[in-house]
Amino acid sequence: MRRRNVSWLLGMLVSMAAVGIASAQTAPSSYDDTLPPIRDLAPLVVSGIQPGPGLWKVRKGDHTLWVLGTVSPLPRRMEWESREVELVLSNSQELIEPPGVHIDADLGFFGKLALAPKAFGARRNPDGQTLQEVVPPDMYARWLVLKGRYIGSDRGVETYRPILAAMELYQEAIEDVGLKQGGVVWPVVEKIAKRHKVPRTETTVKVMIEDPKVALKELRSARLEDLDCFAKTLQRLESDLGTMRERANAWAVGDLASLKALPYTDQNEACLRAAAQSDVLRKRTSDIEAQVATRWLGAAEAALAKNTNTFAVLPMRELLRPAGFVARLKAKGYAVEEPQLPGAQDVPEAGTQTP
């Protein structure tokens, strides 16, 4: 089982509250006890070198923002290699990095080391309660089945808050079925940009925790409304691992029709709500969701005004959902085109890069 560093706990809560709430898909409102039992999944079909999906285009006159949509998790044994991305990015004047939130505290190495015990304590339930004591009996029975399947006999997780126990379980489960949470797409994009000396624009919103000691102390005694997050994570692992695999495979082979058609049940909305509504965050952040959107959309519009070609990476949900970032650009009058069939894109010709 993974163990996180000292800044992870507050960083996780802020990141979840910031990026995910605007883009979380609607999850089922209640647990359905008619869901099928856990089943063994067939081996992943997709492996080896895969092209991924085509690129979206956002246009303003003869200026184009090319957008790669990503999903997570993806097949662990695949290697992503896109000739289209290589060609477009190598002839772009700018790379807009994905939106996100970076949490930091001015502590230094020894300060972080001193806070480590407090961080470890903050991930546990207040008053030393165990999961069995804070979740309903029927929910705990389902947790034990999934824990035995994907985590094993580790007892430490039994002291975690429900939201953190759910995250550990989710990570272990997707790895067990041959998926991985990250590290497939962005490292390749970074390498291409570096090789072709493409300037990068960071869109991450940085949040400085001015009082990390006080924040961790408050978090240790605070209760989070996270039972809904815990329940929906169990539900997703009981019923949706097969769909996650199909979605990952569809992205790998560039099957946009399947990506649109696959049902998207997600525990994130409930987990994000639990994080965002915590008093610890509400006192120290100011509408991070709006800041993230403003930062990315501002970078995109500035790039469309000055560059012939710009390349960007966004979560696929921001390309597909009606209120996503690309839909907001379309509402402002920019032309938006979905990917064409493989090989049909009017990618920029080599040598067209402008200074």
Phi and psi in degrees as a GROMACS rama.xvg file:
@    title "Ramachandran Plot"
@    xaxis  label "Phi"
@    yaxis  label "Psi"
@TYPE xy
-71.656  152.984  ARG-2
-126.467  132.527  ARG-3
-94.9472  160.963  ARG-4
-83.4871  179.893  ASN-5
-65.3325  -32.7545  VAL-6
-85.8382  -3.91288  SER-7
-64.5997  -42.4032  TRP-8
-61.9678  -54.7343  LEU-9
-65.7641  -37.9592  LEU-10
-61.342  -42.1976  GLY-11
-60.7463  -46.4167  MET-12
-64.6898  -45.3277  LEU-13
-65.8007  -43.5357  VAL-14
-62.6582  -42.5987  SER-15
-63.0115  -43.9783  MET-16
-66.9871  -32.0416  ALA-17
-82.4157  -57.6485  ALA-18
-83.241  -36.6883  VAL-19
-82.7604  -29.7218  GLY-20
-62.38  -43.4662  ILE-21
-67.2587  -26.9147  ALA-22
-112.168  0.998652  SER-23
-68.3668  136.923  ALA-24
-80.2333  158.809  GLN-25
-72.0031  124.385  THR-26
-94.4248  162.074  ALA-27
-57.1356  143.372  PRO-28
-78.7073  -16.1108  SER-29
-152.708  159.606  SER-30
-75.1334  135.066  TYR-31
-102.272  111.608  ASP-32
-78.7688  5.94842  ASP-33
-95.7347  6.06699  THR-34
-59.2553  148.068  LEU-35
-68.1847  157.753  PRO-36
-69.7029  163.539  PRO-37
-58.2904  137.466  ILE-38
-131.151  155.115  ARG-39
-72.6867  139.219  ASP-40
-97.6422  143.557  LEU-41
-67.5282  157.456  ALA-42
-57.7574  150.961  PRO-43
-59.8362  137.785  LEU-44
-78.176  -39.3094  VAL-45
-87.484  129.527  VAL-46
-156.091  176.478  SER-47
72.3958  -159.856  GLY-48
-78.8474  126.409  ILE-49
-132.022  149.976  GLN-50
-85.63  -20.6731  PRO-51
72.2298  -176.413  GLY-52
-78.9927  166.203  PRO-53
-72.2869  177.876  GLY-54
-101.3  138.626  LEU-55
-75.1871  154.379  TRP-56
-126.552  130.412  LYS-57
-115.794  123.178  VAL-58
-117.8  146.044  ARG-59
-136.892  100.071  LYS-60
63.4929  -126.501  GLY-61
-96.6553  15.8471  ASP-62
-101.19  136.058  HIS-63
-129.926  131.966  THR-64
-102.029  114.513  LEU-65
-94.4865  127.369  TRP-66
-122.421  126.123  VAL-67
-96.946  123.077  LEU-68
-90.6479  136.752  GLY-69
-120.24  154.094  THR-70
-127.352  162.504  VAL-71
-149.052  136.298  SER-72
-81.7501  168.072  PRO-73
-124.44  164.075  LEU-74
-58.3666  131.052  PRO-75
-68.0826  -31.4657  ARG-76
-97.7666  10.6969  ARG-77
-90.9092  154.794  MET-78
-121.076  122.799  GLU-79
-87.7992  129.297  TRP-80
-148.013  111.916  GLU-81
-120.591  115.064  SER-82
-64.7597  -35.9093  ARG-83
-62.3945  -44.9146  GLU-84
-63.4262  -43.2505  VAL-85
-57.4101  -45.7878  GLU-86
-68.1081  -46.1218  LEU-87
-66.8895  -47.3535  VAL-88
-65.9553  -36.9243  LEU-89
-67.3573  -20.2977  SER-90
-110.673  22.7828  ASN-91
-102.703  153.584  SER-92
-94.032  -6.94365  GLN-93
-161.195  144.143  GLU-94
-114.424  118.397  LEU-95
-92.3057  118.809  ILE-96
-73.4396  159.277  GLU-97
-62.8916  151.506  PRO-98
-69.6239  154.621  PRO-99
-179.298  -175.83  GLY-100
-132.263  134.765  VAL-101
-116.229  124.443  HIS-102
-100.709  138.849  ILE-103
-149.635  159.583  ASP-104
-144.693  137.648  ALA-105
-79.7353  80.5697  ASP-106
-116.637  -33.5105  LEU-107
77.3488  171.345  GLY-108
-61.489  -47.5765  PHE-109
-71.5114  -31.1889  PHE-110
-65.6568  -42.4053  GLY-111
-64.9764  -38.757  LYS-112
-63.1266  -40.2169  LEU-113
-67.4367  -30.7769  ALA-114
-84.0921  -9.29566  LEU-115
-53.5751  -47.3769  ALA-116
-58.9562  -37.3224  PRO-117
-66.6436  -39.8076  LYS-118
-64.3116  -43.3608  ALA-119
-62.531  -37.8252  PHE-120
-68.4599  -34.2717  GLY-121
-69.6626  -21.1993  ALA-122
-81.3352  -8.67409  ARG-123
-90.0131  159.521  ARG-124
-65.5434  143.705  ASN-125
-59.2862  152.582  PRO-126
63.5638  19.7325  ASP-127
68.5615  19.114  GLY-128
-73.5658  152.267  GLN-129
-97.483  168.751  THR-130
-56.9149  -40.7327  LEU-131
-59.2089  -28.5493  GLN-132
-86.8268  -18.4445  GLU-133
-110.36  -11.4177  VAL-134
-113.556  153.451  VAL-135
-60.3519  150.804  PRO-136
-56.2527  -42.9129  PRO-137
-66.0695  -36.2488  ASP-138
-68.5493  -40.1341  MET-139
-65.3059  -36.2226  TYR-140
-62.6563  -39.9974  ALA-141
-67.5997  -39.3757  ARG-142
-57.5531  -44.258  TRP-143
-61.3624  -38.8501  LEU-144
-62.4946  -48.7035  VAL-145
-69.6784  -38.2962  LEU-146
-61.6448  -45.7583  LYS-147
-61.3651  -32.5897  GLY-148
-75.504  -41.1978  ARG-149
-112.514  -25.8585  TYR-150
-106.017  -43.4884  ILE-151
99.9574  -147.443  GLY-152
-91.4348  5.2093  SER-153
-53.2818  124.544  ASP-154
-91.2504  -20.0768  ARG-155
-59.4526  -38.1124  GLY-156
-65.2708  -19.3932  VAL-157
-68.1793  -14.4883  GLU-158
-95.8692  -5.55569  THR-159
-72.6201  154.56  TYR-160
-61.7126  151.582  ARG-161
-53.9627  -41.2469  PRO-162
-63.8957  -37.4281  ILE-163
-79.0329  -36.7305  LEU-164
-61.9145  -40.3973  ALA-165
-63.4137  -40.323  ALA-166
-65.7366  -40.3864  MET-167
-62.2293  -44.5365  GLU-168
-62.5705  -43.5569  LEU-169
-61.0483  -45.9657  TYR-170
-60.319  -45.6091  GLN-171
-66.0123  -37.5756  GLU-172
-66.7723  -46.0821  ALA-173
-67.0166  -32.012  ILE-174
-67.4113  -38.3825  GLU-175
-65.8528  -24.9006  ASP-176
-100.864  15.9284  VAL-177
87.2871  20.5594  GLY-178
-111.409  163.02  LEU-179
-139.654  150.553  LYS-180
-79.424  -30.5709  GLN-181
-161.473  -172.624  GLY-182
82.8325  14.3196  GLY-183
-102.761  -48.0207  VAL-184
-95.8636  -54.8974  VAL-185
-60.089  -40.4286  TRP-186
-58.1966  -34.7077  PRO-187
-69.2968  -43.9188  VAL-188
-60.9145  -45.2301  VAL-189
-58.573  -42.7744  GLU-190
-63.9312  -42.6167  LYS-191
-64.141  -45.3089  ILE-192
-61.8465  -40.8914  ALA-193
-65.8338  -41.8442  LYS-194
-63.2795  -35.7302  ARG-195
-101.061  9.01622  HIS-196
54.8544  45.0923  LYS-197
-85.2142  123.478  VAL-198
-61.3838  143.286  PRO-199
-113.106  140.767  ARG-200
-114.343  118.293  THR-201
-81.893  133.619  GLU-202
-116.73  10.8684  THR-203
-70.1829  134.214  THR-204
-87.3523  125.98  VAL-205
-98.3243  129.438  LYS-206
-118.549  123.059  VAL-207
-100.712  122.329  MET-208
-85.9123  108.186  ILE-209
-75.5978  -25.4634  GLU-210
-128.53  63.0332  ASP-211
-59.533  -35.0754  PRO-212
-64.4834  -44.5902  LYS-213
-66.9149  -41.5744  VAL-214
-61.2549  -44.0921  ALA-215
-67.2606  -36.1568  LEU-216
-63.6493  -42.9657  LYS-217
-64.2235  -41.1224  GLU-218
-65.9744  -33.7813  LEU-219
-62.0036  -33.5986  ARG-220
-99.6419  -6.6412  SER-221
-83.7345  146.038  ALA-222
-103.224  136.782  ARG-223
-102.636  144.099  LEU-224
-83.1034  74.4208  GLU-225
-117.777  12.368  ASP-226
-67.7031  -34.0821  LEU-227
-65.2057  -39.9215  ASP-228
-59.7353  -46.2467  CYS-229
-61.3726  -46.1152  PHE-230
-64.5949  -42.5582  ALA-231
-72.1269  -29.0919  LYS-232
-66.0728  -44.3375  THR-233
-58.6808  -45.2536  LEU-234
-60.3516  -43.1557  GLN-235
-66.3692  -39.3941  ARG-236
-72.5496  -25.2204  LEU-237
-77.4493  -26.1319  GLU-238
-128.941  -16.8442  SER-239
-117.971  2.48613  ASP-240
-61.8142  -36.2473  LEU-241
-63.1064  -40.8481  GLY-242
-68.1414  -37.6197  THR-243
-59.4341  -41.012  MET-244
-63.8912  -42.9564  ARG-245
-63.6842  -40.7714  GLU-246
-64.6522  -42.7746  ARG-247
-61.8235  -43.2088  ALA-248
-65.8248  -40.246  ASN-249
-62.1487  -41.5443  ALA-250
-62.7248  -44.161  TRP-251
-59.7799  -38.8523  ALA-252
-96.0814  1.20549  VAL-253
78.2406  30.2939  GLY-254
-89.7928  85.4517  ASP-255
-65.8958  -36.8036  LEU-256
-59.3816  -41.9123  ALA-257
-70.1328  -37.2618  SER-258
-60.1154  -37.362  LEU-259
-73.8682  -34.9184  LYS-260
-83.8534  -26.9696  ALA-261
-65.8694  135.474  LEU-262
-63.2123  145.541  PRO-263
-123.156  85.0432  TYR-264
-91.6375  135.018  THR-265
-146.823  133.973  ASP-266
-81.38  -8.34898  GLN-267
-61.9376  -36.6212  ASN-268
-58.2669  -46.214  GLU-269
-66.5558  -38.7096  ALA-270
-69.4808  -40.0369  CYS-271
-63.2616  -40.6501  LEU-272
-62.3483  -41.9392  ARG-273
-61.8598  -39.5532  ALA-274
-71.2293  -46.5817  ALA-275
-66.3779  -31.183  ALA-276
-88.4157  1.77826  GLN-277
-69.1566  139.759  SER-278
-61.7654  -31.8084  ASP-279
-59.6343  -41.2852  VAL-280
-81.1413  -41.2811  LEU-281
-60.7324  -30.5093  ARG-282
-76.5132  -19.3992  LYS-283
-118.508  -3.06914  ARG-284
-130.059  154.03  THR-285
-129.189  98.5991  SER-286
47.9335  58.118  ASP-287
-61.3288  -35.3856  ILE-288
-55.2666  -47.2051  GLU-289
-66.6371  -37.0572  ALA-290
-62.6103  -41.7392  GLN-291
-62.574  -47.5647  VAL-292
-62.6884  -44.476  ALA-293
-62.1285  -41.7342  THR-294
-63.6986  -47.8374  ARG-295
-69.8171  -46.5448  TRP-296
-64.2159  -36.4117  LEU-297
-63.2212  -41.7108  GLY-298
-65.0603  -40.2637  ALA-299
-64.5456  -44.73  ALA-300
-68.3196  -37.5694  GLU-301
-64.0753  -40.5313  ALA-302
-66.3709  -41.0892  ALA-303
-65.8787  -26.3986  LEU-304
-75.8785  -30.2409  ALA-305
-113.687  -23.2302  LYS-306
-105.65  145.138  ASN-307
-69.3318  -44.7445  THR-308
-135.097  133.032  ASN-309
-131.902  143.331  THR-310
-115.775  139.305  PHE-311
-141.782  156.338  ALA-312
-123.372  129.581  VAL-313
-137.054  151.648  LEU-314
-58.591  140.64  PRO-315
-55.5001  -32.5781  MET-316
-61.0457  -30.4502  ARG-317
-74.4514  -14.5613  GLU-318
-92.2148  -28.9732  LEU-319
-99.7173  -28.1717  LEU-320
-80.4471  148.353  ARG-321
-60.127  -28.5747  PRO-322
-107.666  20.1478  ALA-323
-72.1587  175.544  GLY-324
-59.7842  -42.7593  PHE-325
-68.7718  -37.0553  VAL-326
-62.6457  -34.809  ALA-327
-67.3635  -37.7221  ARG-328
-66.0611  -40.168  LEU-329
-62.1303  -40.0456  LYS-330
-64.2471  -22.5915  ALA-331
-87.0753  -0.580597  LYS-332
108.077  -2.61585  GLY-333
-74.0781  144.431  TYR-334
-81.3127  135.361  ALA-335
-124.177  130.46  VAL-336
-125.409  133.818  GLU-337
-78.9486  164.516  GLU-338
-59.5349  143.66  PRO-339
-89.7884  -175.596  GLN-340
-63.9779  152.115  LEU-341
-51.1478  132.204  PRO-342
88.0349  -7.40181  GLY-343
-96.9839  -4.56553  ALA-344
-68.7701  142.472  GLN-345
-86.1483  69.5948  ASP-346
-69.4579  151.845  VAL-347
-63.8731  142.526  PRO-348
-73.2266  149.813  GLU-349
-59.0289  138.686  ALA-350
92.1588  1.10048  GLY-351
-91.793  2.55194  THR-352
-64.2791  133.151  GLN-353
-96.9484  158.315  THR-354
